[in-house]
């Protein structure tokens, strides 16, 4: 993702992106059931790095597994490239955490652009104090070992009902998280520049008392008015 695309998406809402994806026939890119833990955090934008969990089997997940330096969850924290978003597949099971505040803090220090999980996060109050955006289904105290076995890194996963591929672009804000297929990122960003300006102008018109008929969506007269506004 080039710097121009990143900057544009950083200023684009997930709602606008959802509409642009819908116009391209993509209706299922919004991750279901996750919310931002830290409402004051900046908008999240970054390429996806994935961690896949499967259901935990008790004999394979004693607490001592974390002593394994090759444990996939620990490797994810230390190997995710700076600027990427860690997206975790917990099969939409938030009865146990997928990470906690120590790992989240390490991710922030390493330059991670955000965390997304369709499971839980423990130490949620501490994670909510970080500058790095974090999205989960809900806070959840139990360790991941009780329900989730970390298996694979940087492979295609499902998260909140969305097929997520490494290198896709994750965008997150107060409405949640949406996944842009990597090959569409630049195209979406270019369309977003005009769409965000248009919607900001429409909001100002609505605040002034103008009705939405012919304004949103615009008719030809409104289009001419908006284009004149852009030329000012």
Steps between C-alpha positions, in 0.01 A plus 500: 500500500653829394511804727233691306252212528576465871443872563170503311366189674605649833250778430223272365223347709423130500146595397625667184727207422212256551296689239788506252555125544127437462505678163768249395287204606671441836239491775671296772821685586382644834623298798197413707478538875817694583528843661787734583623478858656848496251751351757781507744307281577619150349328196674171428649432157753237402576182306382183670722247677300200622499257791273195482371323809327160509305354794738418785561139598579473869798266474670730250447827683644496851625835628856387423444532122590869530856394581530382139683776314329383182146541639295658216335765719836618633653488153215712364579773751870500414474444124214722384645772274477859621190677372300179464176405677489172692171325414416189703258221416333374819200348326281775652552347845559771761477268801880526528750770414718497190758738654552726800656830595864382507483371144298802386755736652783316326310526171458874545871543578587304186289730282195280449216703348225320692346178632181336376354180645160336481580359843568676826783713640604480865629793705259706294525812716877510452477438126244780475767741627736423210523727198481196271141424394369164620177331393343192659164337561516572874739499795573146613715399798583131435833428332487401134623151593161413646329523159748593226810328367721727288584320177596705196646839412445708190249265335144563376255501791140576585437784745150606596360330192746663257760324288824680586817452300850613598569835338135608488443844647319531834329830580342555840310784667207554736274291276729197503742339253478444127738304280600631157639236262860598429451544125222755556673722757634765261175509302290539813728776628469701180121480508498581870660841446193627316246312710619639832495856366150448364363357824656780706335753269165316524512506880552876494203537268281284724605698808386815323150352463516364146296184423681190375284448189723576203791559735580147616530342252560809290303590190652689207430842648660403828798350319561830323470684832748263667749527214479879523569471872812293428623765256476780758 
